[in-house]
Amino acid sequence: MRVLVVSTHYRPDAIGGYEIECAAVVEHLAARHELLVLTSGSERYAGEVGPRIEVRRELTLLSPDHRGSLRAPAAALGGTRAARRALAWGPDLVYAWNGAAIPHAALRVLADSPVPLAFRVCEHWFGGIFWRDQFMRELLPARRAPARAIWAAACRAWNTLPALRLQPTAPVRTAVSWNSDALRRLVKVPPFIDTVLERVEHAVPPRGDLYAAVERHPNEWPELVFVGRITPQKGVSVAIEALARLRARHEIPAKLVLAGPAEESYERELRRLAEQLDVAGALNWRGPVPPEEVAQLLAGASAMIVPSTWDEPLGLVMIEGALARVPLVASDVGGIGEAMIDEEHALLFPRGDANAAADALLRTVRETEQTAARVGRAYERAQSFRLGPYLANQERFVFDAVSALRGR
């Protein structure tokens, strides 16, 4: 079988768990199938990346601001041409993984082709497919300010080019693999999407074996660890406020390690917050770290905190922490409580509630027997999120999607 995979990023340009998971599935499928990956990124990484895998980095990456909108018409034209070149390769299935920040015109061309189309949905972007795209949204009727109306008219004129002529809300027949029940509930699928096959297949940490091999040696003084991108939606400010309350109200000399790439302006904001709360000296900014170093940080951690303020689809970092046998404290958002159940495997607190986060951390540190029991149950729970079974299930979904979409 020939499978065309579409994703915003693909390694070595991968930036998160979504893309790493995609690459793991591609490499698994390549053992028995031919794979073509259509993505964005540097052309120096294009071409053959392994036996039976070709990567074409022909899609434009668009920023979500007005600059991205201004580039969107040309990106749409380039995306349709890239999609048609990919279709000329002769795929038996198009498997779209991530459409965020790439021109949906490419996905529209693929959806309009006779080739079966399936989606792996790990984030919220799927609810806005086509109609929120920075180019195709201008093709839809809407009330607009005068300047925006002129821009929309120009986009509609651009869409008369023979290479385009896109209809954003034309019917699409597809199969969908969701990464959590929570995401399936949270994402409102557009009415023009006809889903003939749906499955929930929980995402898994591609490096689960690395974290399961961690040998625990907690530090003498409580050390909390945050792992992930340091952005506003990840709620790092909540973790810093909880740390301050833990130290000031309960006299626990805890420290907080922040491991991950930071948005520059947000990091400055967090450093000011830490100064105001008198905990700047208790923060350890590690920046981006490789997985092996993350594993070492988890070995000495008293707790992992996941304070997200947005609806995390699942929360892979929670599963990594569970495999490493680290006590888990997290906000009860999105699919986090689906991955690790409150009180059973982790202590969850309401979104953005630093007081509740501090209370959960206090319980984690002081209630040693209860914490150890939760850690043991979380480790057992994490065994259902291992890579081997997940890859087999993904390959089964690929075959079943083709059968369902061809009416067999």
C-alpha positions in Angstrom: 0.0 0.0 0.0 1.1 3.6 -0.6 0.2 6.1 2.1 0.5 9.8 1.8 0.9 11.5 5.2 0.3 15.2 5.7 1.5 17.0 8.8 2.5 20.5 9.8 6.0 19.4 10.9 8.0 16.3 10.5 11.3 15.5 12.1 14.0 16.7 12.3 11.8 19.8 12.3 9.5 18.1 14.8 8.7 20.4 17.8 6.4 18.3 20.0 4.8 15.0 20.9 2.3 15.3 18.0 5.0 15.3 15.3 7.2 12.7 17.1 4.1 10.4 17.3 3.5 10.9 13.6 7.1 10.0 12.7 6.9 6.8 14.8 3.8 5.7 12.9 5.3 6.5 9.5 8.4 4.5 10.3 6.3 1.6 11.6 4.2 1.6 8.4 7.3 1.8 6.2 8.2 -1.7 7.2 5.5 -3.0 4.9 4.2 0.0 2.9 5.6 2.9 0.9 5.3 6.3 2.6 5.3 9.9 1.3 5.2 12.7 3.8 4.0 16.2 2.7 4.9 18.8 5.2 6.6 22.2 5.8 10.1 23.0 6.7 13.6 23.3 5.3 14.3 21.8 1.9 17.6 20.6 3.1 15.7 17.9 5.0 13.7 16.8 1.9 14.1 13.6 0.0 14.6 10.0 1.3 14.8 9.8 5.1 14.8 6.0 5.3 13.8 2.9 3.4 10.5 3.4 1.7 10.0 7.0 3.1 10.1 10.2 1.1 9.6 13.6 2.7 8.5 16.6 0.6 8.7 19.9 2.5 6.6 21.9 0.1 3.9 23.5 2.3 4.2 27.0 3.6 4.1 27.5 7.4 1.7 30.4 8.2 1.8 32.6 11.3 -1.6 33.2 12.9 -1.3 37.0 12.5 -2.0 39.4 9.7 1.3 38.6 8.1 0.2 35.0 7.8 -3.1 36.1 6.3 -1.3 38.3 3.7 0.8 35.3 2.7 -2.2 32.9 2.7 -3.4 33.3 -1.0 0.1 32.5 -2.4 0.5 29.7 0.1 -2.9 28.2 -1.0 -1.8 28.2 -4.6 1.5 26.5 -3.7 -0.3 24.1 -1.5 -2.7 23.0 -4.2 0.2 22.4 -6.6 2.1 20.4 -3.9 -1.0 18.3 -3.2 -1.5 17.5 -6.9 2.1 16.4 -7.2 1.6 14.2 -4.2 -1.5 12.7 -5.7 0.5 11.9 -8.9 2.6 9.6 -6.7 -0.4 7.3 -6.6 -1.4 6.9 -2.9 -3.9 4.4 -1.8 -4.7 6.5 1.3 -4.2 10.0 2.4 -3.6 10.1 6.2 -3.7 13.7 7.5 -2.2 14.3 10.9 -1.9 18.0 11.5 -3.4 20.8 9.5 -2.6 23.7 11.9 -0.6 26.5 10.3 -0.4 25.0 6.8 -2.6 26.0 3.9 -5.8 24.0 4.0 -6.0 24.4 0.3 -3.7 21.4 0.1 -6.1 19.3 2.3 -9.0 20.5 0.2 -7.5 19.2 -3.0 -6.7 15.9 -1.3 -10.3 15.7 0.0 -11.7 16.4 -3.4 -9.7 13.6 -5.0 -11.0 10.0 -5.3 -8.2 8.8 -2.9 -9.6 7.7 0.5 -8.9 10.3 3.2 -8.4 9.7 7.0 -7.4 12.0 9.8 -5.5 11.5 13.0 -6.7 14.2 15.3 -4.6 15.1 18.3 -5.5 18.8 18.7 -8.4 21.2 18.3 -7.6 22.4 14.8 -9.9 19.9 13.2 -13.0 21.7 14.3 -12.1 24.6 12.0 -10.9 22.7 9.0 -11.2 24.7 5.8 -13.6 27.4 7.1 -11.1 28.9 9.5 -8.2 28.7 7.1 -6.6 32.2 6.5 -7.4 32.0 2.8 -10.5 29.9 2.5 -12.4 31.8 5.2 -12.4 34.8 2.9 -14.3 32.7 0.3 -17.3 32.3 2.6 -20.2 34.8 3.0 -19.8 37.0 6.1 -20.3 40.6 7.3 -17.0 42.3 7.0 -15.5 45.8 7.6 -14.9 47.7 4.4 -11.1 47.0 4.2 -11.7 43.3 5.0 -14.4 43.2 2.4 -12.0 44.4 -0.3 -9.5 41.8 0.8 -12.1 39.1 0.7 -13.1 40.2 -2.8 -9.5 39.9 -3.9 -9.2 36.4 -2.4 -12.4 35.3 -4.3 -10.9 36.7 -7.5 -7.7 34.8 -6.8 -9.7 31.7 -6.2 -10.9 31.8 -9.9 -7.5 30.7 -11.0 -7.7 27.2 -12.6 -5.3 25.8 -10.0 -7.6 26.8 -7.2 -11.4 27.1 -7.6 -11.8 25.8 -4.0 -15.1 25.2 -2.3 -14.4 25.3 1.5 -17.5 23.6 2.7 -17.9 21.0 0.0 -18.8 17.5 1.5 -15.9 15.4 2.7 -16.1 11.7 3.4 -13.5 10.5 5.8 -12.4 8.3 8.7 -11.1 9.8 12.0 -8.7 8.4 14.7 -9.1 10.6 17.8 -6.4 10.7 20.5 -8.8 10.9 23.4 -12.5 10.8 24.2 -12.1 14.3 25.7 -11.0 15.7 22.4 -13.8 13.9 20.6 -16.2 15.7 22.9 -14.5 19.1 22.7 -14.1 19.3 18.9 -17.3 20.3 17.1 -16.9 18.6 13.7 -18.1 20.8 10.8 -21.4 19.6 9.3 -19.9 19.0 5.8 -17.6 16.3 7.3 -19.2 12.8 6.8 -17.3 10.5 9.1 -17.8 6.8 8.1 -15.4 5.4 10.7 -14.3 6.8 14.1 -12.0 5.4 16.7 -10.4 6.7 19.8 -6.8 5.5 20.0 -4.9 7.2 22.9 -1.7 8.8 22.1 1.4 7.3 23.7 4.9 8.6 24.6 7.2 7.4 21.8 10.1 7.2 24.4 8.1 5.4 27.1 10.9 2.8 27.6 13.3 5.6 28.5 11.1 6.9 31.3 10.1 3.5 32.5 13.9 2.7 33.0 14.4 5.7 35.4 15.9 4.8 38.7 14.3 7.0 41.3 16.5 8.9 43.8 14.5 11.9 45.0 16.5 14.9 46.2 16.7 15.8 49.9 14.7 19.0 49.4 11.4 18.9 47.6 11.9 19.6 43.9 9.0 20.1 41.5 9.5 19.6 37.8 7.6 21.2 34.9 8.4 19.7 31.4 7.0 21.3 28.2 6.8 24.4 26.2 6.8 27.5 28.5 3.8 29.3 27.0 0.8 31.0 28.6 -1.5 28.1 27.8 0.8 25.7 29.7 0.0 27.6 32.9 3.5 28.0 34.2 2.5 31.1 36.2 0.1 28.9 38.2 3.1 26.6 39.1 5.1 29.6 40.2 2.3 30.9 42.4 1.7 27.5 43.9 5.4 27.3 44.7 5.3 30.6 46.5 2.3 29.5 48.6 4.0 26.2 49.4 7.1 28.0 50.6 5.4 31.0 52.4 2.3 29.3 54.0 3.6 25.8 54.7 7.4 26.6 55.1 8.4 23.8 52.6 11.6 24.9 50.9 10.6 23.5 47.5 12.2 24.4 44.2 10.8 24.4 40.7 12.7 23.1 37.7 11.4 24.5 34.3 12.5 22.3 31.4 11.5 23.3 28.0 11.7 26.1 25.3 10.2 29.4 26.4 8.5 32.2 24.6 10.8 35.2 25.2 8.2 37.7 26.3 6.4 35.2 28.5 9.6 34.2 30.2 10.3 37.8 31.1 6.8 38.0 32.5 7.3 34.9 34.6 10.6 36.1 35.9 8.9 39.4 37.0 6.2 37.3 38.7 8.8 35.2 40.5 10.6 38.4 41.8 7.3 39.8 43.1 6.5 36.5 44.9 10.1 36.3 46.3 10.8 32.9 44.7 13.1 33.9 41.9 16.0 32.0 43.6 13.8 28.9 43.8 13.4 28.6 40.1 15.8 26.5 37.9 15.5 27.5 34.2 16.9 24.6 32.2 15.7 25.6 28.8 15.2 22.9 26.1 16.6 19.6 27.2 16.9 16.2 25.4 14.7 13.3 26.6 17.6 11.7 28.4 18.1 14.8 30.6 14.4 15.0 31.2 14.6 11.4 32.5 17.3 12.4 34.9 15.3 15.4 36.2 12.4 13.1 36.8 14.6 10.7 38.7 15.2 13.3 41.4 11.8 15.0 41.4 9.4 15.0 44.3 6.5 15.8 42.0 5.7 16.6 38.4 3.3 19.6 37.9 1.2 20.0 34.8 -0.7 23.3 35.3 -2.1 23.7 31.8 -4.9 26.3 31.5 -6.1 25.2 28.0 -7.9 21.9 27.2 -5.0 19.5 26.8 -6.2 16.7 24.4 -4.5 14.0 26.6 -1.3 15.1 28.3 1.5 12.8 27.2 3.9 14.3 29.7 1.6 12.9 32.5 2.1 9.4 31.1 5.8 9.9 30.9 5.8 11.0 34.6 3.8 8.0 35.5 6.2 5.7 33.7 9.1 7.3 35.6 7.2 6.7 38.9 7.0 10.5 39.7 4.0 11.8 41.8 1.7 13.7 39.5 -0.1 17.0 40.2 -2.1 18.5 37.3 -4.9 20.8 36.4 -8.2 19.0 35.6 -8.6 20.1 31.9 -9.3 18.4 28.6 -8.1 14.8 28.6 -5.7 15.0 31.5 -8.2 13.2 33.8 -8.8 10.6 31.1 -5.1 9.7 31.1 -4.7 9.8 34.9 -7.7 9.7 37.1 -8.0 12.1 40.1 -7.0 10.6 43.5 -6.5 7.2 41.8 -3.4 8.1 39.8 -2.8 11.8 40.3 -4.0 14.8 42.3 -5.9 17.2 40.0 -6.9 20.8 40.7 -9.3 23.3 39.0 -8.0 25.2 36.0 -5.8 28.2 37.1 -6.3 27.6 40.8 -2.8 28.1 42.4 -4.2 27.6 45.9 -5.6 24.2 45.0 -2.3 23.4 43.2 -0.3 24.2 46.4 -2.7 22.1 48.5 -2.2 19.1 46.1 1.6 19.6 46.2 1.5 19.7 50.0 -0.4 16.5 50.2 2.0 14.9 47.8 5.0 15.8 49.9 3.5 15.1 53.4 1.2 12.1 52.7 4.0 9.7 51.8 2.1 6.4 52.0 -0.9 7.7 50.0 1.5 9.3 47.4 3.5 6.0 47.0 0.2 4.1 46.5 -0.9 6.6 43.8 2.5 6.4 42.1 2.2 2.6 41.9 -1.3 2.7 40.4 -0.2 5.4 37.9 2.7 3.2 36.8 0.3 0.3 36.2 -2.1 2.6 34.3 0.7 3.9 32.1 1.3 0.3 30.8 -1.7 0.7 28.6 0.0 3.6 26.9 2.9 1.7 25.4 4.3 2.2 21.8 4.1 -1.4 20.4 0.3 -1.9 20.7 -0.3 1.6 19.7 1.6 1.2 16.4 -0.2 -2.0 15.6 -3.6 -0.3 16.2 -2.6 2.5 14.0 -1.8 0.1 11.1 -5.1 -1.6 11.7 -6.9 1.7 11.5 -5.2 2.5 8.1 -6.4 -0.8 6.6 -9.9 -0.4 8.1 -10.1 3.2 6.9 -9.4 2.2 3.3 -12.0 -0.5 3.5 -14.7 1.7 5.0 -14.1 4.6 2.6 -14.1 2.3 -0.4 -17.4 0.8 0.8 -16.1 -2.7 1.7 
